[in-house]
Amino acid sequence: MAHLAPNYEERQEFWKPAVSTRHAVVPAEMSEHVCQECGTDFVLGSRFCYVCGADRSTSRADAAFADIRALIDFGSLRDALGQSNTSMVALMLGCACLIAAIVTGFVFTATTLLDWQAVQLWRIEWLLAAIAIFVAGFLLKKK
């Protein structure tokens, strides 16, 4: 019975949690009922952990998307390229226009000369848009 009240002799301070935190491996089916921060069970219907105060919904979302955020880190990519936010957006839009120009040839088939000319005009429009966006991104780049 002594293990149920580990701080019985110790005076309870207001900044210490009433329940000691435990760090145990939680099965996947129980992970939504257990706090990801301190490992205690959530009270039924609660939005926050009663021990550490962690938000119940963000702890699940953070655990699910942590590896995706680690793969896509635009801030470090922007700093490595020496870009500002607007020039980085222009770089992404320019790359999207280049991809659209390439995909245009695969999506549309040309059976006549007139169809072929229309597809080529669409490609030219996508490439001109990419050039304009790249120039705007170059002008907005940090010095």
C-alpha positions in Angstrom: 0.0 0.0 0.0 2.9 2.3 0.4 3.5 2.5 -3.3 0.0 4.1 -3.8 1.0 7.3 -1.9 4.7 7.8 -2.7 4.7 11.4 -1.3 2.7 10.7 1.8 5.4 12.0 4.1 6.3 14.9 1.8 4.3 18.1 2.0 2.2 18.7 -1.1 3.1 22.0 -2.8 0.7 23.8 -5.2 3.1 23.5 -8.2 3.6 19.8 -7.9 1.1 17.5 -9.5 -1.1 15.5 -7.1 -0.4 12.3 -9.1 3.1 11.3 -10.0 3.8 11.2 -13.7 4.4 7.8 -15.3 6.1 7.1 -18.6 4.8 3.8 -19.8 4.5 2.3 -23.3 0.9 2.7 -24.3 -0.8 0.4 -26.8 -2.0 2.1 -30.0 -5.7 1.5 -29.3 -5.4 3.3 -25.9 -3.2 6.2 -27.1 -6.3 8.5 -27.5 -7.2 7.9 -23.9 -3.8 8.6 -22.4 -1.9 11.9 -22.3 1.1 11.9 -24.6 3.0 14.3 -22.3 2.8 12.7 -18.9 1.1 9.3 -19.5 -1.9 9.7 -17.3 -5.4 8.7 -18.3 -7.7 11.5 -19.5 -10.9 12.1 -17.5 -14.0 11.1 -19.5 -15.0 14.0 -21.8 -12.1 16.3 -20.9 -10.2 18.4 -23.4 -7.1 18.8 -21.3 -5.0 16.6 -19.1 -5.7 17.2 -15.4 -2.1 16.6 -14.4 0.1 18.5 -16.9 -2.6 20.6 -18.7 -1.7 19.3 -22.2 -4.4 19.7 -24.9 -5.9 16.4 -25.7 -6.6 17.1 -29.4 -3.2 18.6 -30.3 -1.3 15.8 -28.6 -2.8 13.3 -31.1 -2.4 15.7 -34.0 1.2 16.5 -33.1 2.1 12.8 -32.8 0.5 12.0 -36.2 2.1 14.8 -38.2 5.5 15.2 -36.5 7.3 13.1 -39.0 5.6 14.9 -41.9 6.6 18.3 -40.5 10.2 17.0 -40.1 10.3 16.1 -43.8 8.8 19.4 -45.0 10.6 22.2 -43.3 10.2 25.2 -45.5 11.9 27.5 -43.0 15.2 25.8 -43.1 15.0 25.4 -46.9 14.2 29.1 -47.2 17.2 30.0 -45.0 19.5 27.6 -46.9 18.6 29.2 -50.2 18.8 32.7 -48.9 15.2 33.5 -49.9 12.5 35.7 -48.3 9.0 34.4 -47.8 7.7 36.0 -50.9 10.5 34.8 -53.1 10.1 31.3 -51.7 6.4 31.4 -52.6 7.4 32.6 -56.1 9.9 29.8 -56.5 7.2 27.2 -55.5 4.7 28.7 -57.9 7.2 28.8 -60.7 8.0 25.2 -60.2 4.3 24.4 -60.3 4.0 26.2 -63.6 6.9 24.2 -65.0 5.2 21.0 -63.9 1.9 22.1 -65.5 3.7 22.8 -68.8 5.2 19.3 -68.7 1.9 17.6 -67.7 0.0 19.5 -70.4 1.5 17.3 -73.1 0.6 14.1 -71.4 -3.0 15.1 -70.5 -4.0 16.5 -73.9 -3.6 14.4 -77.1 -3.3 16.0 -80.4 -4.9 14.2 -83.3 -4.8 17.1 -85.8 -2.5 19.9 -86.5 -4.9 22.4 -85.0 -5.0 20.3 -81.7 -1.2 20.1 -81.6 -0.9 23.9 -82.0 -3.4 24.5 -79.2 -1.4 22.2 -76.9 1.8 24.0 -77.8 0.1 27.4 -77.0 -0.9 26.1 -73.6 2.6 25.0 -72.9 3.9 28.3 -74.0 1.5 30.1 -71.7 2.6 27.9 -68.7 6.3 28.5 -69.5 5.7 32.3 -69.8 3.9 32.3 -66.5 6.8 30.4 -64.9 9.4 32.8 -66.3 7.4 35.8 -65.0 7.1 34.3 -61.6 10.8 33.4 -61.4 11.7 37.0 -62.4 9.4 38.3 -59.7 10.9 35.9 -57.2 14.4 37.0 -58.2 13.5 40.6 -57.7 12.0 39.9 -54.2 15.1 37.9 -53.1 17.1 39.1 -50.1 20.2 41.1 -50.8 
